[in-house]
């Protein structure tokens, strides 16, 4: 962000006023971030600062340890699902759903049409839904295992309480 603000300040004379200032500034920040990502990929660098996890882990005063652990686990699942999206969809999803930019603002920043933003957001949501469903579906057996012995005990208790019919 600092570099984006410095770049914007250094190029204030290039702000034409054809878009909102916030859109112009966001476009600079996105270009800066994408440039840094390309540089890191070329160098093979990995980000280990844990900033996103730290922000996600903000404790609420009335949270129990279980609530905290559950929120952390869910946050990790969601974060990995969003990270798995192709970049063109992930950027649109983050801007619209996380940063709460309007469709028009997102289109302006990414220099896309509003229709393209809507299509990419729709596809991103679909990919997330499919990815999360796949992850949840594969673990349902472990989450809700068949408890045969318990089931047999319940059936036996119910059968013992039913009135006996004569003639059967």
Number of C-alpha atoms within 10 A of each C-alpha: 12 8 12 18 14 11 15 19 13 10 10 11 8 9 14 10 8 7 12 14 12 11 18 18 19 21 19 19 20 16 15 15 15 13 12 12 14 11 12 13 11 9 9 8 10 9 7 6 8 9 10 10 13 10 9 13 14 11 13 9 6 7 11 11 10 9 13 15 13 12 17 17 12 12 16 14 15 15 13 14 18 22 12 13 18 11 13 13 19 21 19 25 25 16 19 18 12 9 11 12 17 14 19 16 21 26 20 19 23 19 12 12 14 16 12 14 26 18 14 18 23 15 16 23 18 12 18 20 13 13 18 17 12 11 13 13 12 11 12 10 10 9 10 8 9 10 8 9 9 10 11 11 11 12 11 11 11 10 11 10 8 8 7 9 6 5 4 4
